[in-house]
Amino acid sequence: MKRKIYRLLIKCMLKRMRRLKLKQFKPDKIKPSPPLEPFPQTFVIESFFARQLITLLTPSANEEMHFLTGPKIGPIRIVCRWAAPAPLDSQSPVFVRATARSVADVLIPIIEQGAELHIIAHSHPGGGAGATTPSGTDIGCLGKLQRNGSPAIGCIVTRDGYVRFFSILTSFHVMVFGTGVKEVSKNVFHITR
């Protein structure tokens, strides 16, 4: 089932890229990022934006998901925008999923504007830093993206203001600037309201 979704996503992207007469995307030629980079990707986020993101991802008991982007300067990625929400295929208090087509419809305009996907963010139920631990599904989905060359990382938030950034293959560092930020552990923060 998952293979079918990924094939559909690639098919949609190829179709739109051909329509726009862009260089053809060849997934077999993409090489994954090396496990250790000389200077790891650094994601820079304001605490104000992090608070807005937590509010956006926690309007109800169900998990929510958004794609984050912004400018890129070498290995530095400024996270300051979210894409239009992808219509969700399935949603519950412990699960969220979008179809490959809806994800493609959201991500292709980002790429067409010359930007890149920086972060895939979603909410988890529960509270505290432990509730932001990635599930097997989170690890599997992000791992597939990164093995196919995506530099994007994952982000999990809770309603009580905990935020975890994670990666499977990509070396990275996150800096959150502004007031009300406490770094709990590496790439795990508590953002007070």
N, C-alpha and C positions, 0 to 999 in steps of 0.2 A: 504494500500500500504506500509506504513512504517513498519507495523508488519511483512509483508512478507519479507521486506528487512532485518529486524533484525533476523528473523528466518533463512534466507539464510546465514547471517553472522555467526551465531552460528553453523549452519550445516557445513559450510566450515571449521570453526575452529576445530570442533569435528573431522571431517574427517582427517584433517592434523595431529591433535594431536594423533589420533589412529594409523595413518601411522608411526608416530615417537615413538609410544608406550609410550606416556606421560600420566600422570594421567588424567583421564577424567574430563572435565570441566562440572560442574553442576551449571547452572545459578540460580536454585531455592535455593541453599545453600549459595549463596553469600549474605552477609549482608552489607547494606550501611554503610559508615563511619558515626560515630556519628557527629552531627552538630557542636559540639565544642570539639576540641581535647586539651589535656593539653599543647602540644607544636604544633602549626599549621605547616602544610607543609610549607617549605620555598623553593622557587624557586630562584636560583641564575643564573644571566645572565650577560654576558659582553656587554657593549655598542657596541663593534665591531660586535659581533654576532647579536645584535638587528638591526644594520644598514644593515647587509647582509640579514637578514630576511625580512626587509621592501623592499629591492630591489628585492628579490626573489618573494615576494607576490604582487608586483605592476608593472609588466612589461608592462601591457596594461590596458585598461579601464575596463576589466572584473575582477571580483573577482577571487582570487586564494586561494588554501588551501594546507597546509602542516602539517605533524605530527612531533612533536619535542620530542626528548628523550635525554638521557645522563646518567651519573652515579647517583646513589642514595646512600646516607649515612644516615641511619635512616630517619628522616623527611626532610632531606635536599636533594633537587633535583638540580643537576647541568644541566642546559639546554645548550647543546653545539653541538647537531647534529640534522639534519632533515633526515627523512626517504626518500626513493625514492618517488617521487610524485605518488599519486594514480590517475589513469586515471579518468577523470571527466565525469560524466553522463550528467550534465547540467551546463551551465556557462553563465553569463551575467554580466552587470555592477552592478547589485544589488542581485545576487544570484550565489551560487556555490553548487554543489552536486556531490558526488561520489557514485557509486553503492556499495552495501554491499560486493560484491565479491572483487571489487578492493581495498576496505579498508582492508578487511581480508588479501589479498595478500601482502599488505604493512605492516600491523601490526604483522602478525604471525612471520615473520623473526626477528622482534624486540624482541618479547617474547622468541623465540627460542634461541636468544643470551643472555638471562638472563636479558634483560633490560625491562623497562616499558615505556608506553606512558606517557609523562609528560604534553604536551600541544597540543591542536588542534588549529592551527593558521590559520587565514584567513584575507583577506583584505576587506575593505569597501570603497565605493565611498565617495567623499566629503573631507572636511578638518577640522582640529581642533579636540579637545578632544571630543566634542559632536558627531562627526561622528563615534566614536569608540563604541557607545552605542550598546549593543547586541540587535538583533531583536528577535521577538517572536520565529522564527525558530531556532536561535542560542541558546536561552534559553531552548527550547524544546529538541533539540538534545543533548546538554550537560547534561541536567537534566536526560534524560534517561540513558546515560552512567554512571553518578554518582549514580543514584538509583540502578544500577546493580553492584555497587562496584568499579567502576573505580575511581582512585584518580586524573585523568587528569583534568586540568582546560582549560579554553578557552582563546584565545588571538586574539584581533582584531587590525589591523594596518591600517593607512592611508598613502597616498602618501607623505603627508607633515611631516611625522615623529612622529605621535602620536601613542601610543601603550597602549592598555587597556587589563589587565588580569582580568578574571572574573570566578566566580563559582556559582553554584546554591545551592549545599549542603555542599561542603567541605570548611573548614576553611583554609585559606592560607595567605601567605605573599610573596611578590616579592621584590628582591633586584637586582638593575641593577648597576653594577660597571663599571667605566671607564669614559672617558671624554665625554662632550657634552650631559649629561643627566640631565633633570630637572623633578622632581616629581611634577606633576600638582595637583594630589589628590591621595588618597590611591589606589595603584596599577594602576595608570594612569601616563604615562611618555611621555615627549617629547624628542626625540633623534635627536639632530642636526647632520647634515652631516659633 
